[in-house]
Amino acid sequence: MNNFEITEFPPEVAAELNYYVYRLIDPRNGETFYIGKGKGNRIFEHLKGSITTDENEDSIDLKLQRIRNIQKTGLQVIHIIHRHGLDSDTAFHVEAALIDAFPGTTNLAGGRYSNDVGPMNSYEILQRYKAETADLMHKIIMISINRSVNDNDIYDAVRFAWKLDPKRAQKAEYVLAVEKGIIVGVFKAENWYLAELPNQTSKRYGFNGQQAPRDIQGLYLRKRIPEEYRKKGASNPVKYNFKKL
């Protein structure tokens, strides 16, 4: 029996694995297109389209579409267990590290802990741990962005497209772009709109706006968001400092 024919592990094998972190690879080009964490036969359940719990709807659609396209060619997804025999917390860290290391996967989120202890250069490390904590004096939306040197600027990275309540968003006075816990941009949203993206299955919103006045930027820019908004493992990139009315 070769690897491509395996669709499940027998119970005694699954018991030995404990938590593991895996990659799904497209045999047509060798690309890793999904990274996940699980136990038992989780790795094979994607083929059945049965995983819906705790996953982003858009990520599920992109992943299943890739799997179906592979199957239409008569090929099978390659399953790689990258690490096994892990406890749950360690598996989350390994999963997040692999998502960082394999850009372009169908994982929309960076993985648990990515915003907390993800890749940083030495300057970012200093900024993260030496920065003064911001005192949020206005109604604020904080949006965590993932941005590299080759990506768009901060404004383009933060302005769309997010799952949020537009009525609540309109009550915010300012939008803070947050990168690895540090406020890297302060903007005044002029209007929020429904964003249209390819393969979109749920409503996402963006905003048009401009940089906040200089005195407002002085209150927040390059400061660290308060601890209560930096809970480890928090996966929602959008946070508010005011309650929904």
Secondary structure, 3 states (H helix, E strand, C coil): CCHHHCCCCCHHHHHHHCEEEEEEEECCCCEEEEEEEECCCHHHHHHHCCCCCCCCHHHHHHHHHHHHHHHHCCCCCEEEEEEEEECHHHHHHHHHHHHHHCCCCCCCCCCCCHHHHCCCCHHHHHHHHHCCECCCCCCEEEEECCCCCCCCCHHHHHHCCECCCHHHHHCCCEEEEEECCEEEEEEEEEEEEEECCCCCCCCEEEEEEEECCHHHHHHHCCCECCHHHCCCCCCCCEEECCCCC
